[in-house]
């Protein structure tokens, strides 16, 4: 009787290929060091510095903290993309092994509709929010959500951030104001 096959764990080299890139590791280490340095700096300075210096320290601490959070998200994105690609590849291989059956039109159309629906909804909400900001400069996201009849404004914050990144809206505190680029549209 032949010996049973042993499963061989993936080699460390293979796992490292989809791990955190070295540059990202260095970035995380630098951000950790910056957070520690800021903590030490706050202990050393205390109340002897001006309000402007304290505000600057607070802004810098917030920036480093959000950069650290975002770098963690950046590390997860390639791994998630790789896992999705593996699933798609496994699905194709499985379908190649099974006999071909005619596709059900109903399933295909519902899959297509569900995959395009969020993009269509977001685009519509984006246009609605932009029009509202142009009509009512200084409106907040929470006020816009109330006008749209949305109970949870979380999704609108993402839309507002996208409009900001596109240069169509600028924030002043919590208020949204249209830019000249938005008013030309």
C-alpha positions in Angstrom: 0.0 0.0 0.0 1.5 3.4 -1.0 2.3 5.9 1.7 -0.4 8.6 2.3 0.4 12.0 0.8 1.2 14.7 3.3 -0.1 18.1 2.7 2.7 20.6 2.5 2.1 24.0 4.0 2.8 26.9 1.7 6.4 28.0 1.8 7.3 31.1 3.8 8.4 32.7 0.5 5.0 32.2 -1.1 3.2 33.8 1.9 5.6 36.7 2.0 4.6 37.5 -1.6 1.1 38.5 -0.5 2.0 39.9 2.9 2.6 43.5 3.8 5.1 45.2 1.4 8.4 46.2 3.0 7.8 49.9 2.2 4.5 49.8 4.1 6.2 48.1 7.0 8.7 50.9 7.1 5.9 53.5 6.9 4.1 51.9 9.8 7.2 51.8 11.9 7.9 55.5 11.1 4.3 56.4 12.0 4.6 54.5 15.3 7.8 56.3 16.0 6.2 59.7 15.2 3.3 58.9 17.6 5.7 58.0 20.4 7.7 61.2 19.7 4.6 63.3 19.8 3.6 61.7 23.1 7.0 62.5 24.6 6.9 66.0 23.2 3.5 66.7 24.9 4.9 65.5 28.2 8.0 67.7 27.9 6.3 70.9 26.9 3.2 70.8 29.1 1.5 74.2 29.4 4.6 76.3 28.8 3.8 76.7 25.1 1.3 79.1 23.4 -2.1 78.1 22.3 -1.0 78.1 18.7 1.7 75.6 19.4 -0.8 73.4 21.3 -3.2 73.6 18.4 -0.4 72.7 15.9 0.6 69.8 18.1 -3.1 68.6 18.2 -3.4 68.8 14.4 -0.1 66.9 13.9 -1.2 64.2 16.3 -4.6 63.9 14.4 -2.8 63.7 11.1 -0.4 61.0 12.3 -3.2 59.0 13.8 -5.3 59.1 10.7 -2.3 58.3 8.5 -1.6 55.2 10.7 -5.3 54.1 10.4 -5.2 54.6 6.6 -1.9 52.7 6.2 -3.6 49.7 8.0 -6.4 49.9 5.4 -3.8 50.1 2.6 -2.2 46.9 3.8 -5.5 45.0 3.7 -6.5 46.1 0.2 -3.9 44.0 -1.9 -4.7 40.9 0.2 -8.4 41.3 -0.3 -7.9 41.8 -4.1 -5.7 38.7 -4.2 -8.4 36.6 -2.3 -11.1 37.8 -4.7 -9.0 36.9 -7.7 -8.4 33.5 -6.3 -12.1 33.0 -5.8 -12.8 34.0 -9.4 -10.1 31.7 -10.7 -11.4 28.8 -8.6 -15.0 29.5 -9.9 -13.7 29.4 -13.5 -11.8 26.2 -12.9 -14.8 24.6 -11.3 -17.1 25.7 -14.2 -14.6 24.3 -16.7 -14.7 20.9 -15.0 -18.5 20.7 -14.9 -20.5 20.0 -18.0 -21.9 23.1 -19.7 -25.5 23.9 -18.9 -27.5 26.7 -20.4 -27.4 29.8 -18.3 -30.6 30.9 -16.7 -31.4 34.3 -18.1 -33.2 35.4 -14.9 -30.1 34.7 -12.7 -27.8 36.5 -15.0 -30.0 39.6 -15.2 -30.5 39.9 -11.5 -26.8 39.5 -10.9 -26.1 42.3 -13.4 -28.8 44.6 -11.9 -27.5 44.1 -8.3 -23.9 44.9 -9.3 -24.8 48.2 -11.0 -27.4 49.4 -8.6 -25.0 50.8 -5.9 -23.1 52.8 -8.5 -26.3 54.2 -9.9 -27.6 55.1 -6.5 -24.3 56.8 -5.5 -24.2 58.8 -8.7 -27.7 60.0 -8.2 -27.1 60.9 -4.6 -23.9 62.7 -5.6 -25.8 64.9 -8.1 -28.5 65.5 -5.5 -26.1 66.6 -2.9 -24.1 68.8 -5.3 -27.3 70.5 -6.4 -28.4 71.1 -2.8 -25.0 72.6 -1.9 -25.1 74.9 -4.9 -28.7 76.0 -3.9 -28.0 76.3 -0.2 -24.3 77.1 0.4 -23.3 76.4 4.0 -25.6 73.4 4.4 -24.3 70.6 6.6 -24.3 66.9 5.7 -26.8 66.2 8.5 -29.1 68.9 7.3 -28.9 67.5 3.7 -29.7 64.0 5.1 -32.8 65.4 6.8 -33.9 67.1 3.5 -33.4 63.8 1.6 -35.4 62.0 4.3 -32.4 59.8 5.1 -32.3 58.6 8.8 -28.5 57.7 8.8 -26.3 60.3 7.2 -23.2 58.0 7.1 -23.5 57.4 3.3 -23.8 61.1 2.6 -20.5 61.8 4.3 -18.7 59.6 1.8 -20.5 61.3 -1.0 -19.5 64.7 0.4 -15.9 63.6 0.8 -15.9 62.5 -2.9 -17.2 65.9 -4.0 -14.5 67.5 -2.0 -11.8 65.3 -3.6 -13.2 66.3 -7.0 -12.9 69.9 -6.2 -16.6 70.6 -6.5 -17.2 71.3 -2.8 -15.1 72.7 0.0 -15.8 72.4 3.7 -15.6 75.2 6.2 -16.1 73.4 9.6 -19.2 71.3 9.1 -20.6 73.5 6.3 -20.4 72.6 2.6 -19.8 75.3 0.1 -19.7 75.0 -3.7 -16.5 75.9 -5.5 -16.3 77.9 -8.8 -15.9 74.6 -10.6 -19.2 73.3 -9.3 -21.1 76.4 -10.2 -19.8 76.1 -13.8 -21.3 72.6 -14.2 
